[in-house]
Structures are given as structure tokens and as C-alpha cells.
Amino acid sequence: MRTQGGTRSTNGRNPGRAASRTAHAGHRAWCALALALVGVLALAACGGTHGAAQGTPGFRVGLVTDVGKIDDRSFNQSVWEGVQQAQGEVPGITEAKYVETTDPKDYEKNIQQFTDANYDVVVTVGFALADPTYEAAKRHPNIRFIGVEQVLARDDQHPDWPLPNLVGITFEDDKAGFLAGALAALTTRSGTVGAVLATDTVPPVYRFGEGFRAGVRYANPSAQLVVAYHNDVGLDRTFTDPEWGKTTANAEIDRGADVLFGAGGKTGNGALIGIVERGKWAIGVDTDQYYTMPEAQKGLLSSAMKLLQPAVVQLVRAAKEGTFPAGTFTGEVALAPFHDLDSQVSADVKGRLAEIQRGLTDGSIKTAVAAVKPAS
């Protein structure tokens, strides 16, 4: 964590008084330093932190990542960029910090770092933080909580839902995946497309993958499809395994796939790199990865975007302005521009994708993808 600030002392002309003032100033500086160190240690206990100095007056926003780094060039990074954008656009937001989660067992402790410091808003990233965020919101009714990709229902585990100080942002991941699948199916030359994904036990990943499958079948029923989920490791690794992503992408290319979808943090990013290195077309996820994955630009056809930043900005602004909603907020999804490959996508394909987007929006096209993976 970077801290900014300093101390200043002045000396008078009387040596005795100057010495006394210097001693008192030194004592005050030591006390201030000790208090600052307590704050730093509190926010560094369970992960990396970043932001302005502790104790800055005004409206403060804290973010807790899911497992992985803030610069994952995917979900964590996009949400953090939304917080930063809100800080720049919403008057009165004086501080923004994040804590990086390295182990799922630290979710609760990482949230507590911000609640103990009495932050005004706490943003948590990912489905796995839904219950820790709910419990923290119950204990701290004066703090507003924004749970990204978190959906709750009133049941035995959540009897007080919805809470007035907690909103869950959700996206129709199946629709974003459907668009990616349709794009792959309409642009493949080999007739085979693929997807490389983190574990399907995480509902958004499941919806992306199965939405992709449904989109391929809808747009081109004759296309061959290869889908791989990284289900053989725990949550602490499934999103942070670029080597597996790249190896799996290569295996799918060896089976004939020439347009592949990569989704799942650094695992998906590894797939994108492997795809482009083999001269095939890649489709990214969550944000427009043309800007976050420069090493994949030349082969990045598009990205299945969740419009994360606008949703985060809107809700942080609502918290600051006293119009904070409760319950669930549904963000928008879309395909990113084709950028360098725009000329490779025909007008007919672009028109077909626009029709599919309209159908998904007005409900005339259904993905038929369940909210969570059905029990086997």
C-alpha cells in the first residue's frame, strides 16, 4: 500500500523553546506514525492493498477481490477500474483501496478490514463472496455493500434478504456466452469451435460456457464443438492457471478448432495467448480484452462483455447520493468491437449478430441455460 503525507516542524529563535517545541513535535510525529502503522497493518493482514493514506476524511470505497490479482486483466481488474472511475467522476469520494484475496478462507477477514475501518462502501467481487458479504452487511447496516456477480434469495441461510444496504450485481452471462458462440459459429472456417473455461461449479462460468454452446448450436447447427472446464483443481487455482488454459487451447486447436472462447481469469487469458500464437481467432470475456491483453490483439476477434464498469459506477454513485437500491441489479452484456479483424467479419455476419442481440433482448430468443449447473 502506498501512503502519502509527511510531517513538518518549525524552530523559533530561542534555543530552549525551540528544543521544547522540537521534542513535542517529535512526540506528536511518533504518535501519528504509530497510529498510521496500525492502520497499514490492519489493511495488509490478508492480502495486498493499494490506495490513499488511511484516515483520509470523506467518502471511502473499499474493494475485496476474488482469488487472483487486481491486475488479472479480467474480472477483478474491470471492477477495480469501475471503482476508480467512480472516484474520478463522483464528487466527494476521497479514497479508494483494494485488498487482494489469495485464499478463499480469507474472504471474511478481508471484508472485515474495511468494515473495521468504517468505510462507506465495500465492493466484493465474485460469486464465492456472496455469503461473507451478506453476513457483513447484516452486521454493519450503516455501510453499503455491492456484491459483483452475487445473487441471493430469501431462504434459511438468508432470512433477511433483501437487505437495505446490500445490492448484488448480476449479468445474464448466458446471453453474453450465447453471442460469443454465435460469433464463433458464424466465422469458423474449419467448422469446429472451442471454449476453454474455469470450473463450471461457479455459476457465471457455467452460464458463459453453456451459453456459448447454445449460441453455436443456434447459429450453426452443423458446427463441431469442443468445451473444456477446469474442474480438476480447487477454487484457489481454477482461475489462476494460464498454463492449463494455454495447453487446453492447443489441444482443442489440434482437434480442429479455429475460433475459441477463453473465460476464467488468468486461466482464460492463457487460452487466449495460446490461441493467437497458433494463428487462430480468440474471443475474450468480461471486458473488451483488446485493451487488457495486448499480446492477443492481433487474433482477438471480440469479447463477450459484461458492462462491469458502468454498473459499478452507477451503484457507487447511488451510494454516495443516497439513492442506493436493495436486492439485485442486472447489468448489460454485449460483444466488443472486432477491432483489427473488423474487415474479416462480413456484413452478413454482423447483421445476423445484430438480429440475435435483438432477439436475446426482447426475449424472442431463449438460451435455455439454467442459472446454476444442475446436480448430477
Rosetta blueprint (number, residue, H / E / L):
1 M L
2 R L
3 T L
4 Q L
5 G L
6 G L
7 T L
8 R L
9 S L
10 T L
11 N L
12 G L
13 R L
14 N L
15 P H
16 G H
17 R H
18 A H
19 A H
20 S H
21 R H
22 T H
23 A H
24 H H
25 A H
26 G H
27 H H
28 R H
29 A H
30 W H
31 C H
32 A H
33 L H
34 A H
35 L H
36 A H
37 L H
38 V H
39 G H
40 V H
41 L H
42 A H
43 L H
44 A L
45 A L
46 C L
47 G L
48 G L
49 T E
50 H E
51 G L
52 A L
53 A L
54 Q L
55 G L
56 T L
57 P L
58 G L
59 F E
60 R E
61 V E
62 G E
63 L E
64 V E
65 T E
66 D E
67 V E
68 G L
69 K L
70 I L
71 D L
72 D L
73 R L
74 S L
75 F H
76 N H
77 Q H
78 S H
79 V H
80 W H
81 E H
82 G H
83 V H
84 Q H
85 Q H
86 A H
87 Q H
88 G H
89 E H
90 V L
91 P L
92 G L
93 I E
94 T E
95 E E
96 A E
97 K E
98 Y E
99 V E
100 E E
101 T E
102 T L
103 D L
104 P H
105 K H
106 D H
107 Y H
108 E H
109 K H
110 N H
111 I H
112 Q H
113 Q H
114 F H
115 T H
116 D H
117 A L
118 N L
119 Y L
120 D L
121 V E
122 V E
123 V E
124 T E
125 V E
126 G L
127 F H
128 A H
129 L H
130 A H
131 D H
132 P H
133 T H
134 Y H
135 E H
136 A H
137 A H
138 K H
139 R H
140 H L
141 P L
142 N L
143 I L
144 R E
145 F E
146 I E
147 G E
148 V E
149 E L
150 Q L
151 V L
152 L L
153 A L
154 R L
155 D L
156 D L
157 Q L
158 H L
159 P L
160 D L
161 W L
162 P L
163 L L
164 P L
165 N L
166 L E
167 V E
168 G E
169 I E
170 T E
171 F E
172 E L
173 D H
174 D H
175 K H
176 A H
177 G H
178 F H
179 L H
180 A H
181 G H
182 A H
183 L H
184 A H
185 A H
186 L H
187 T H
188 T L
189 R L
190 S L
191 G L
192 T E
193 V E
194 G E
195 A E
196 V E
197 L E
198 A L
199 T L
200 D L
201 T L
202 V L
203 P H
204 P H
205 V H
206 Y H
207 R H
208 F H
209 G H
210 E H
211 G H
212 F H
213 R H
214 A H
215 G H
216 V H
217 R H
218 Y H
219 A H
220 N L
221 P L
222 S L
223 A L
224 Q E
225 L E
226 V E
227 V E
228 A E
229 Y E
230 H L
231 N L
232 D L
233 V L
234 G L
235 L H
236 D H
237 R H
238 T H
239 F L
240 T L
241 D L
242 P H
243 E H
244 W H
245 G H
246 K H
247 T H
248 T H
249 A H
250 N H
251 A H
252 E H
253 I H
254 D H
255 R L
256 G L
257 A L
258 D L
259 V E
260 L E
261 F E
262 G E
263 A E
264 G L
265 G H
266 K H
267 T H
268 G H
269 N H
270 G H
271 A H
272 L H
273 I H
274 G H
275 I H
276 V H
277 E H
278 R L
279 G L
280 K L
281 W E
282 A E
283 I E
284 G E
285 V E
286 D E
287 T L
288 D L
289 Q H
290 Y H
291 Y H
292 T H
293 M L
294 P H
295 E H
296 A H
297 Q H
298 K H
299 G H
300 L E
301 L E
302 S E
303 S E
304 A E
305 M E
306 K E
307 L L
308 L H
309 Q H
310 P H
311 A H
312 V H
313 V H
314 Q H
315 L H
316 V H
317 R H
318 A H
319 A H
320 K H
321 E H
322 G L
323 T L
324 F L
325 P L
326 A L
327 G E
328 T E
329 F E
330 T E
331 G E
332 E L
333 V E
334 A E
335 L E
336 A L
337 P L
338 F L
339 H H
340 D H
341 L H
342 D H
343 S H
344 Q H
345 V L
346 S L
347 A H
348 D H
349 V H
350 K H
351 G H
352 R H
353 L H
354 A H
355 E H
356 I H
357 Q H
358 R H
359 G H
360 L H
361 T H
362 D H
363 G L
364 S L
365 I L
366 K L
367 T L
368 A L
369 V L
370 A L
371 A L
372 V L
373 K L
374 P L
375 A L
376 S L
